[in-house]
Amino acid sequence: MSDRLPGFSTLAVHAGAQPDPTTGARATPIYQTTSFVFNDADHAASLFGLQAFGNIYTRIGNPTNAVLEERVAALEGGTAALAVASGHAAQVVVLQQLLQPGDEFIAARKLYGGSINQFTHAFKSFGWNVVWADPDDIASFERAVTPRTKAIFIESIANPAGSITDIEAISTVARKAGVPLIVDNTLASPYLIRPIDHGADIVVHSLTKFLGGHGNSLGGIIVDAGTFDWSTGGKYPMLSEPRPEYHGIRLQETFGNFAFAIACRVLGLRDLGPALSPFNAFMILTGIETLPLRMQKHCDNAKAVAEFLAAHPAVASVSYAGLPSDKYNQLARKYAPRGAGAVFTFSLKGGYDAGVSLVSKLQLFSHLANVGDTRSLVIHPASTTHSQLDDAAKVKSGAGPDVVRLSIGIEDKEDLIADLEQALGA
């Protein structure tokens, strides 16, 4: 293997992991400990001063988590990664490094409802201001740029509608503005799309979804592409200015192309504290081993279900980029040739009441607020995940009153179609 780069499936199984040097255990052990013994006083001082890498306290880092971080960084093509407690925690930690009170970031209007709520309301208490742009109108991102803009945030495949975002076009806007592009790659996973290959500077995930894949563990991760110059124009003092808590170290100068991941760890995770449990890291690592197999099955099933729904008389429309008739099909062919993902929406002719009724009649689909499980899931976003939005905002985010969201699992597609058929018929 020394003369070739490992393929994606090989990395999904092996990246970051070695047999345990003490016991020979082949699976990565769960290092279920709060803290780690230092060799001596000098060793402890060098760890706390960022002069050496090693383990101090599980809130800051843990060997099980480190394997997960290295594996996802390898799959995404990044320089380093940091695992945290959830996808929401990843977003907080990322933006804490970039924004000062009064600063702005631009976000695509088509996002997960929880992110819209977090950006609109929770971040106000930090003095961070979101400016919304339309991912179908690239010029709207250009118009939104001001001297206070510090980042652009998009989803590679938008939740809930499954629409594909033109990453390269928005990356061009970010480059021109001199700000990093942050891409939430949760719905695609690196198996379908690697945003760094298309100009992303930072990638975030809810590990809870497709990477973990089994609906049993919460987690989030931040991947540093190592592509952004944090010293530009003095916009990012957390990375470019001397850090008083570390004796004047300038993180970019000291850590180079993985400085952002270090900043997230030693300035974000250390002080905000959203640490990932080593047990959850172990569970998510186990899930990632089968990511290529699962994602392909997810996508194949999703396309079959979307085709069925598109032909059903009770269905008004289907929003799935894998369908040739879909407005995002060309972007799907460009960015996600292996498949357009497993999460999509469809609208019912009966409107809001029909959507609420449908989810109660399905038997194989589980009605719950999650995606990316091996099991197929259903939800009516307007009454649940996007209920905090007004009607106009629901429609703009792809979660209108007549919309139902599906997350297609890895069951037999014939059984999924039969369940939808009986529920629509009822």
C-alpha positions in Angstrom: 0.0 0.0 0.0 3.0 2.3 0.3 3.0 3.2 -3.4 -0.7 4.1 -3.7 -3.3 6.1 -1.9 -6.0 4.0 -0.2 -9.5 4.1 -1.7 -12.6 5.5 0.1 -13.8 2.1 1.4 -10.4 1.3 2.7 -10.1 4.6 4.5 -13.6 4.1 6.0 -12.4 1.0 7.7 -8.8 1.8 8.5 -8.0 5.5 8.6 -6.7 6.7 12.0 -6.7 3.2 13.5 -4.0 0.7 14.5 -4.1 -2.4 16.7 -3.9 -1.3 20.3 -0.2 -1.4 21.2 -0.8 -2.7 24.7 -3.4 -5.5 24.2 -3.4 -6.0 20.4 -7.1 -5.3 20.2 -8.0 -4.7 16.5 -11.1 -2.6 17.1 -10.4 0.9 18.5 -10.8 0.7 22.3 -13.2 2.9 24.2 -11.0 5.0 26.4 -13.6 5.7 29.0 -11.6 7.9 31.2 -11.8 11.6 32.2 -8.1 12.3 32.3 -4.6 11.0 31.5 -1.4 10.6 33.6 1.6 12.9 32.7 5.1 11.5 32.4 6.5 14.3 34.6 6.1 18.0 35.3 7.8 19.1 32.1 5.6 16.8 30.0 2.5 18.3 31.6 3.7 21.8 31.1 4.4 21.2 27.4 0.9 19.7 26.8 -0.8 22.7 28.5 1.4 25.1 26.6 0.6 23.6 23.2 4.3 22.7 22.8 3.5 18.9 22.4 0.5 16.9 21.4 -1.0 14.4 23.8 -3.9 13.7 26.1 -4.8 15.9 29.0 -8.5 15.6 29.7 -11.3 14.1 27.7 -13.2 17.4 27.4 -10.3 18.5 25.2 -9.3 15.2 23.5 -9.5 11.5 23.9 -7.7 8.6 22.0 -11.0 7.1 20.8 -12.2 10.5 19.6 -8.8 11.0 17.9 -9.3 8.0 15.6 -12.7 9.3 14.6 -11.3 12.7 13.9 -8.5 11.4 11.7 -10.9 9.1 9.9 -13.4 11.7 8.9 -10.6 14.2 8.0 -9.2 11.5 5.7 -12.6 10.8 4.1 -13.2 14.5 3.5 -9.7 15.3 2.3 -9.0 17.7 5.2 -5.9 18.4 7.2 -7.4 17.8 10.7 -10.8 17.5 12.4 -12.4 17.9 15.8 -15.3 15.8 17.1 -17.8 17.4 19.4 -21.1 16.5 21.1 -23.5 17.3 18.2 -23.9 19.0 14.9 -25.3 22.1 16.6 -22.2 22.2 18.8 -20.0 22.0 15.8 -21.6 25.1 14.3 -21.2 27.1 17.6 -17.6 26.1 17.9 -16.8 27.0 14.3 -18.4 30.4 14.4 -16.9 31.3 17.7 -13.5 31.3 16.1 -14.6 33.5 13.3 -17.1 36.1 14.7 -16.9 38.9 17.1 -20.0 40.7 18.5 -21.5 42.7 15.7 -20.1 40.6 12.9 -22.2 38.9 10.2 -22.2 35.6 8.4 -24.2 34.8 5.3 -26.3 31.6 5.3 -28.2 29.8 2.6 -31.9 30.1 3.2 -32.4 26.4 2.5 -31.2 24.8 5.7 -32.2 22.4 8.4 -34.9 24.1 10.6 -32.8 23.7 13.7 -30.0 25.6 12.1 -32.3 28.4 10.9 -33.6 28.7 14.5 -30.0 28.6 16.0 -28.7 31.2 13.5 -31.8 33.5 13.8 -32.4 33.4 17.6 -29.7 31.7 19.7 -26.8 33.4 18.0 -28.2 36.9 18.7 -27.2 36.6 22.3 -23.5 36.3 21.1 -24.0 39.4 18.9 -23.6 37.3 15.7 -25.9 38.4 12.9 -27.1 36.1 10.1 -27.8 37.5 6.6 -29.9 35.1 4.4 -29.2 34.4 0.8 -30.9 32.2 -1.8 -28.8 29.2 -3.0 -30.8 29.3 -6.3 -29.6 32.9 -6.8 -25.8 33.0 -6.5 -25.9 36.8 -6.9 -27.8 37.1 -3.7 -24.7 35.9 -1.8 -22.7 38.7 -3.5 -25.3 41.3 -2.6 -25.2 40.1 1.0 -21.5 40.7 1.5 -20.6 43.7 3.8 -17.4 44.8 5.6 -18.8 42.9 8.6 -19.1 39.5 6.8 -16.8 36.9 8.2 -18.1 33.6 6.7 -20.6 32.0 4.3 -22.5 28.9 5.4 -24.4 26.4 3.1 -25.5 22.8 3.1 -24.2 20.6 0.3 -27.6 18.8 0.1 -30.2 21.0 1.8 -32.5 19.6 4.5 -35.4 18.9 4.1 -35.9 19.3 0.3 -32.7 17.4 -0.8 -31.8 20.2 -3.2 -28.2 20.4 -4.4 -26.2 23.5 -3.7 -23.7 24.9 -6.3 -20.7 24.8 -4.0 -18.1 26.0 -6.5 -20.1 29.0 -7.5 -20.6 30.1 -3.8 -17.0 29.4 -3.1 -16.1 31.9 -5.8 -18.2 34.5 -3.9 -16.4 33.6 -0.7 -13.0 33.9 -2.3 -13.8 37.3 -3.7 -15.1 38.5 -0.3 -12.0 37.1 1.5 -14.0 34.9 3.9 -14.2 31.1 4.4 -16.9 28.9 3.0 -18.4 26.5 5.6 -20.3 23.5 4.2 -22.6 21.3 6.2 -22.1 18.0 4.5 -24.4 15.9 6.7 -26.9 14.8 4.1 -24.4 13.9 1.5 -21.6 12.4 3.6 -18.1 12.4 1.9 -19.1 9.3 0.0 -21.4 11.4 -2.2 -19.8 14.8 -2.0 -16.4 16.1 -0.8 -17.0 19.9 -0.4 -13.3 20.6 0.0 -12.7 19.4 -3.6 -15.1 22.1 -4.7 -13.7 25.1 -2.7 -15.0 24.6 0.9 -12.6 25.8 3.7 -14.5 24.2 6.6 -16.8 21.1 6.6 -19.2 20.3 9.4 -21.3 17.2 10.0 -23.9 16.0 12.4 -22.3 12.6 13.0 -25.7 11.5 14.4 -26.9 11.1 10.8 -25.4 9.1 7.9 -21.8 8.9 9.2 -23.0 7.1 12.4 -25.9 5.7 10.5 -27.7 3.7 13.1 -29.7 6.3 15.0 -28.0 5.4 18.3 -25.4 8.1 19.0 -25.2 11.9 18.9 -22.1 13.6 17.6 -20.7 16.4 15.4 -17.5 17.1 13.7 -15.5 20.0 12.2 -13.0 19.4 9.4 -10.3 21.9 8.5 -9.5 22.0 4.8 -6.2 23.8 5.5 -6.9 26.1 2.6 -7.7 29.5 4.2 -5.1 32.2 5.1 -6.3 33.3 8.5 -3.9 36.3 8.6 -5.7 38.1 5.8 -6.6 41.6 6.7 -6.7 40.9 10.5 -10.3 39.7 10.2 -9.7 36.6 12.3 -7.9 37.6 15.5 -8.6 34.3 17.3 -6.2 32.7 14.8 -3.9 35.5 13.8 -3.3 37.5 17.0 -1.2 36.4 20.0 -3.3 34.2 22.4 -2.8 35.4 26.0 -3.9 32.1 27.4 -1.1 30.4 25.5 1.8 32.8 26.2 1.3 34.8 23.0 1.2 31.9 20.5 -0.3 32.9 17.1 -2.2 29.8 16.1 -1.9 30.2 12.4 1.8 30.9 12.6 2.4 28.0 14.9 0.1 25.3 13.3 -0.1 26.3 9.7 -2.7 24.4 7.6 -4.4 22.8 10.5 -4.6 26.0 12.7 -8.4 26.2 12.5 -8.9 22.7 13.9 -6.5 23.6 16.7 -8.3 26.8 17.4 -11.6 24.9 17.6 -10.1 22.5 20.1 -8.1 24.8 22.4 -10.3 28.0 22.2 -13.7 26.5 21.5 -14.0 22.9 22.9 -11.8 23.6 25.9 -13.9 26.6 27.1 -17.4 25.9 25.8 -17.2 22.2 26.7 -19.4 20.3 24.2 -17.2 17.2 24.4 -18.1 14.0 22.6 -18.4 10.9 24.7 -15.7 8.3 23.8 -18.5 5.6 23.8 -20.4 7.6 21.1 -17.1 8.0 19.2 -16.7 4.2 19.2 -20.3 3.7 18.0 -19.9 6.3 15.2 -16.5 4.8 14.1 -18.3 1.4 13.8 -21.0 3.0 11.7 -18.4 4.7 9.4 -16.9 1.3 8.5 -20.0 0.5 6.4 -20.7 4.0 5.1 -20.0 3.3 1.4 -22.2 0.2 1.5 -25.0 2.0 3.3 -24.9 5.2 1.3 -25.2 3.4 -2.0 -28.2 1.4 -0.8 -29.8 4.5 0.7 -29.4 6.3 -2.7 -30.7 3.4 -4.8 -33.7 3.0 -2.5 -34.4 6.7 -2.5 -34.5 6.9 -6.3 -36.9 4.0 -6.5 -39.2 5.5 -3.9 -39.1 9.0 -5.5 -40.0 7.5 -8.9 -43.0 5.7 -7.3 -44.2 8.9 -5.6 -43.8 11.0 -8.8 -46.2 8.7 -10.6 -48.8 8.5 -7.7 -52.1 10.4 -8.3 -52.2 11.7 -4.7 -48.8 13.4 -5.0 -48.6 16.9 -6.2 -44.8 17.0 -6.7 -41.6 15.3 -5.6 -38.4 17.2 -4.8 -35.6 14.7 -5.4 -32.4 15.7 -7.4 -32.0 12.2 -8.6 -35.0 12.4 -10.9 -34.2 13.6 -14.4 -37.0 16.1 -14.3 -35.8 17.8 -11.1 -34.4 21.3 -11.3 -31.3 20.2 -9.4 -30.6 17.1 -11.5 -27.7 18.7 -13.4 -26.1 19.8 -10.1 -26.6 16.3 -8.7 -24.8 14.8 -11.8 -21.9 17.2 -11.2 -21.5 17.0 -7.5 -23.0 13.7 -6.5 -22.7 11.2 -9.4 -23.0 8.2 -7.1 -26.5 9.3 -6.0 -28.5 12.3 -4.9 -28.8 11.3 -1.3 -31.5 9.7 0.7 -33.5 12.6 2.2 -36.1 14.3 0.1 -39.6 15.8 0.2 -42.9 15.4 -1.6 -46.1 17.5 -1.6 -49.5 16.0 -1.2 -52.6 17.3 -3.1 -54.5 17.3 0.2 -52.2 19.9 1.8 -51.4 20.2 5.5 -54.1 17.8 6.7 -53.0 15.1 4.2 -49.4 15.4 5.3 -50.3 15.0 9.0 -52.6 12.1 8.1 -50.0 10.3 6.0 -47.4 10.0 8.7 -49.9 8.5 11.0 -50.8 5.7 8.5 -47.3 4.6 7.6 -46.3 1.3 9.3 -42.7 0.5 8.2 -41.6 4.1 8.2 -40.8 5.5 11.7 -42.3 8.9 12.5 -39.5 10.8 14.3 -37.2 13.8 14.1 -34.0 12.3 12.6 -32.5 11.4 9.3 -29.6 9.1 8.2 -30.8 6.0 10.0 -30.6 2.4 8.6 -34.4 2.5 9.1 -36.7 4.6 6.9 -38.1 7.7 8.6 -40.9 10.2 7.9 -41.8 13.6 9.3 -44.1 16.5 8.5 -41.7 19.4 8.8 -44.3 22.2 8.9 -45.8 20.8 12.2 -42.5 19.7 13.7 -38.9 20.5 12.7 -39.8 23.8 11.0 -42.8 24.7 13.1 -41.0 27.6 14.7 -40.9 29.4 11.3 -43.7 31.5 9.9 -45.5 30.2 6.8 -43.5 32.3 4.3 -40.2 31.1 5.9 -41.4 27.5 5.8 -42.0 27.7 2.1 -38.6 29.4 1.4 -36.8 26.7 3.3 -38.6 23.9 1.4 -41.0 22.9 4.3 -44.4 24.2 3.2 -47.6 23.0 4.8 -48.2 20.2 2.2 -44.6 18.8 2.4 -43.6 15.5 3.8 -39.9 14.6 4.4 -38.6 11.1 3.9 -35.2 9.7 5.0 -34.9 6.4 3.1 -33.2 3.5 4.8 -31.6 0.3 3.7 -34.7 -2.0 3.8 -36.0 -3.7 0.7 -37.3 -1.0 -1.6 -40.4 -3.0 -2.5 -41.4 -3.0 1.2 -41.0 0.7 1.5 -43.0 1.4 -1.7 -45.8 -1.0 -0.4 -46.0 0.9 2.9 -46.3 4.2 1.1 -48.9 2.8 -1.3 -51.1 1.6 1.5 -50.9 4.8 3.4 -51.6 7.0 0.4 -54.5 4.7 -0.6 -55.9 4.9 2.9 
